[in-house]
Amino acid sequence: MDTSRPSLVKIVAFAGAGKTSTLVRLCERNPHLDFLVVVYNKSAQIHAERTFPPNATCLTAHSIAYRMVGSGFSRNKLTQNLVIPLFSLFSLLDSVKIF
């Protein structure tokens, strides 16, 4: 693995194939690097936070979006059908430091 520049690793596999174990070992073997683990929901985030080493930040995709664009909106809806344009997660991650 080339650690001289930031990179994106995406693992897609069936349940039980070892995705989490692979990523945990990658984090453990590279303690000098910071990792962002993006999970689907809050329960997966809580589990990941207990599973991954301290150099891994575990967040949901929604929490990343909220940090980047949602925090500018009040908690009270301004309209009943407020539509926010979709952003490319990867381009946002490239442009904003979130951890």
TAMOGI-V459333 format. One record per residue. RES is the residue in one small letter. PSI is psi as a letter, one per 20 degrees, with the letter a starting at -180 (none if undefined). Layout:
RES & PSI
RES & PSI
This chain:
m & p
d & o
t & j
s & i
r & q
p & q
s & r
l & p
v & p
k & p
i & p
v & p
a & r
f & r
a & p
g & j
a & i
g & k
k & g
t & g
s & g
t & g
l & h
v & g
r & h
l & g
c & g
e & h
r & i
n & m
p & i
h & i
l & q
d & p
f & q
l & o
v & o
v & p
v & r
y & g
n & r
k & h
s & h
a & h
q & g
i & g
h & g
a & h
e & h
r & h
t & g
f & q
p & r
p & h
n & j
a & p
t & p
c & p
l & q
t & q
a & h
h & h
s & h
i & g
a & g
y & g
r & h
m & g
v & h
g & h
s & i
g & i
f & q
s & r
r & h
n & p
k & p
l & h
t & r
q & h
n & l
l & p
v & p
i & p
p & q
l & p
f & q
s & o
l & g
f & h
s & h
l & g
l & h
d & h
s & i
v & p
k & o
i & i
f & none
